[in-house]
Structures are given as structure tokens and as C-alpha cells.
Amino acid sequence: MNTTDARRVLETALICAQQPMSLRDMGVLFDDELSPDTIKTLLTDLQLEWADRGVELVRVASGWRFQSRPEMRHYLDRLHPEKPPRYSRAVMETLAIIAYRQPVTRGDMEEIRGVTIASSIIKQLEDRGWVEVIGHRETVGRPALLATTRQFLDDLGLASLDQLPPLEGNEVQESALDRLDFEALGASLSPADEPPSDQAPLSDHEPGNATESPR
């Protein structure tokens, strides 16, 4: 198969794929006759071909996918004028702490936020596929250690945690995640009820060392 045909096959598969495609998936398209390096070259060629279009080819945590460019969102939103419900402050802060300080326990997060974190908030994040238990801290009660998932990065169009926006100073703030493209998510979480005391400011905290058990 020549380069032009291979690029066409790859382009078609990426456009039709429901989920990001990994290099291994792409190799299956060609019965593993093309090396990963060759496929990467084809991907780079496709990125250049689509550089001036409203859709771009990007790499996220789970692989590669086509997606609309941010500047097209204003027009595409007209097809779905109803805005999704906003995330509650409690959900945003909890997600921010997990994203920036992972792995963390529920106790770590409560110490940072200064309030009790409802179990429903963590369950919402787990049900959405953004947070998972990756082990347990070897201390009294062996509390679960929480971390973000590849799905979290995929939904935000990120390839790695290194692409998260930098924090201002050493604080974990919901504003840091506000700068991410949450409007691109297909479905959003329902705002969680929280007590008035939840308005307490965030404090700087660095969780201690932890030992993770096998997943």
C-alpha cells in the first residue's frame, strides 16, 4: 500500500471512530505491516493537511482523534442552545485537588478544603469516569487513594497531566480547572447540595507519602 492510500485509510478510520484510536489500533488497520514510526509520520501529515480547517487531529491520553477547534464552538453551540448545568464549587474543588495532588485520600481533600466532602461528590466523579481508586494508604483504616483517569484527560482534550494549567502559587483552586474546556464535555454532573460552611477558603496542603496496593 502506498503512502497516499495508507493516509486515506487512517484518516477514514479516525473520522469514523467513536473513541480515540491508539497506535496499536491503527496498526491493526494495516495488518501490522506499517511500523509505529510510519504511522506517526502519517499522523503528522494528516495534522498538516487539516491545519486550516475547522476540525483538527489531536493526541489525547487514550490515543488520537479528530475534534472541532475551540473557535468553532461558538457556532456549533447554536445547534444545542441549552447550556449544561454548571458544576458546583464542591465538585470543581474536589476534582482540582485530585488532579493536582494525586494520589489523595478523602481525608487529604477534607483537610485542604476545610469541610467534609460528601460521598455523593466522589461517587459522581467516579461514575463520570474521571476518578478512580488506585490503591490504599498504609495507615490506620487503609483509606482509598484517588487519582484521575485517562477518561478525564480524554474529555478535556489533554494527552497528559503535564498539560493541566499551572497553579497560581501553591494553591489548589477551582479557577485552575475553570480554564479547561469543560464546555466540550458531552454530559455534565448535577450540582451537588452543600452547606453554607463550604465557602471556607482553600488552604495549602501537601499530602504525605503513601504506599499503593495493586489495582
C-alpha positions in Angstrom: 0.0 0.0 0.0 1.4 3.4 -1.0 1.6 6.4 1.4 -1.4 8.1 -0.1 -3.7 5.1 0.3 -2.4 4.4 3.8 -3.1 8.0 4.8 -6.6 7.8 3.4 -7.3 4.6 5.3 -6.0 6.2 8.5 -8.0 9.4 8.0 -11.2 7.4 7.4 -10.8 5.3 10.5 -10.1 8.3 12.7 -13.1 10.2 11.4 -15.4 7.2 11.9 -14.0 6.1 15.3 -16.2 6.5 18.3 -13.3 6.7 20.7 -9.6 7.9 20.4 -7.5 5.4 18.5 -4.2 4.1 19.8 -1.2 3.3 17.7 -1.9 -0.4 18.2 -5.4 0.0 16.9 -4.1 1.8 13.9 -1.6 -0.9 13.3 -4.4 -3.4 13.0 -5.8 -1.4 10.1 -2.8 -2.4 8.1 -2.4 -5.9 9.5 0.7 -4.6 11.3 2.5 -4.1 8.0 3.2 -0.5 9.0 5.6 0.3 11.8 4.5 2.7 14.7 7.0 5.2 13.4 5.5 5.2 9.9 2.0 5.6 11.4 3.3 8.6 13.4 4.6 10.1 10.2 1.2 9.7 8.6 -0.5 11.3 11.6 1.8 14.3 11.3 1.0 14.6 7.6 -2.8 14.5 8.5 -2.3 17.2 11.1 -0.8 19.4 8.5 -3.5 18.6 5.9 -6.2 19.7 8.4 -4.3 22.7 9.8 -6.5 25.2 8.1 -9.8 23.5 8.7 -12.4 23.7 11.5 -11.5 20.2 12.6 -8.1 19.2 14.0 -6.3 15.9 14.7 -5.1 15.8 18.3 -3.4 13.3 20.6 -5.2 12.7 23.9 -4.4 10.2 26.7 -6.1 7.2 25.0 -4.8 7.9 21.5 -5.7 10.1 18.5 -8.9 11.7 17.4 -10.5 14.4 15.3 -12.3 17.2 17.1 -13.6 20.6 16.4 -11.3 23.5 17.0 -12.1 25.8 20.0 -13.0 28.7 17.8 -15.8 26.7 16.2 -17.6 26.1 19.5 -19.5 29.4 19.2 -21.1 28.2 16.0 -21.7 24.6 17.0 -23.4 25.6 20.2 -26.2 27.1 18.2 -27.2 23.6 17.3 -27.6 22.9 21.0 -28.5 26.2 22.6 -29.3 24.7 26.0 -26.3 25.1 28.3 -25.4 22.1 30.5 -25.8 22.8 34.3 -22.7 24.3 35.9 -20.5 22.2 38.1 -20.9 23.0 41.8 -18.0 24.6 43.6 -17.6 21.4 45.7 -17.3 19.2 42.6 -14.8 21.6 41.0 -12.6 21.9 44.0 -12.6 18.2 44.7 -11.7 17.4 41.2 -9.0 20.1 41.2 -7.4 18.6 44.4 -7.4 15.1 42.9 -6.0 16.3 39.6 -3.1 18.4 41.1 -2.3 16.4 44.3 -3.0 12.8 43.3 -3.0 10.3 44.7 -5.0 11.7 47.6 -7.4 10.3 50.2 -10.7 11.7 51.2 -9.1 12.9 54.4 -6.4 14.8 52.4 -9.1 16.6 50.5 -11.2 17.5 53.5 -8.1 19.0 55.1 -7.4 21.0 52.0 -10.9 22.2 51.6 -11.6 22.7 55.3 -15.0 21.0 55.0 -16.5 17.5 54.9 -16.7 16.1 51.4 -20.0 14.3 50.7 -19.7 10.8 49.4 -22.0 11.7 46.6 -19.4 14.1 45.2 -16.7 11.4 44.9 -19.3 9.0 43.5 -20.3 11.5 40.8 -16.7 11.8 39.7 -16.2 8.0 39.8 -19.5 7.5 37.8 -18.4 10.0 35.2 -15.2 8.0 34.8 -12.9 10.9 35.8 -11.7 9.5 39.2 -10.8 6.0 40.4 -9.3 4.2 43.4 -5.7 3.2 42.5 -4.7 1.8 45.9 -4.8 2.3 49.7 -2.6 4.3 52.1 -0.8 2.0 54.5 -2.1 3.7 57.7 -5.0 3.2 60.1 -8.1 2.3 58.2 -6.2 2.0 54.9 -8.1 4.9 53.2 -8.5 4.7 49.4 -6.2 6.7 47.2 -7.9 8.6 44.4 -6.5 9.7 41.1 -7.8 10.9 37.8 -8.3 8.6 34.8 -7.4 8.6 31.1 -11.1 9.4 30.5 -10.7 12.6 32.5 -7.8 13.6 30.2 -9.6 12.5 27.0 -12.7 14.5 27.9 -10.6 17.6 28.3 -8.6 17.0 25.2 -5.3 16.5 27.1 -2.6 14.0 26.5 -1.1 14.1 30.0 -1.4 15.7 33.4 1.5 17.9 32.4 -0.9 19.9 30.2 -3.0 21.0 33.1 -2.9 24.7 33.5 -0.3 25.8 36.1 -1.5 26.8 39.6 -1.0 30.3 40.8 1.4 30.0 43.7 1.0 26.7 45.6 -2.8 26.8 45.9 -5.2 24.3 44.5 -8.1 26.4 43.2 -11.2 25.7 41.3 -10.2 28.5 38.9 -7.3 26.4 37.6 -9.8 23.8 36.3 -12.1 26.6 35.2 -9.5 27.4 32.5 -10.0 24.0 31.0 -12.6 23.4 28.3 -15.3 21.8 30.4 -18.0 23.0 27.9 -16.7 20.4 25.5 -17.9 17.6 27.7 -21.0 15.8 26.4 -22.7 15.5 29.7 -22.2 17.2 33.0 -22.7 16.4 36.6 -25.7 17.6 38.6 -24.8 20.4 41.0 -24.4 19.0 44.5 -26.0 20.4 47.6 -23.5 21.7 50.0 -23.8 23.5 53.4 -23.0 27.2 53.7 -19.8 26.4 55.6 -18.4 25.2 52.2 -17.5 28.7 51.4 -14.3 28.4 53.5 -11.1 29.4 51.6 -8.7 26.7 50.4 -5.5 26.2 52.3 -2.2 24.9 51.0 -1.5 21.3 51.9 0.8 18.6 50.6 -0.4 15.1 51.3 2.2 12.8 52.9 3.8 9.8 51.3 1.6 6.8 50.5 2.1 3.2 49.6 -0.2 2.0 46.9 -1.6 -1.5 46.8 -2.1 -3.3 43.5 -5.1 -2.3 41.5 
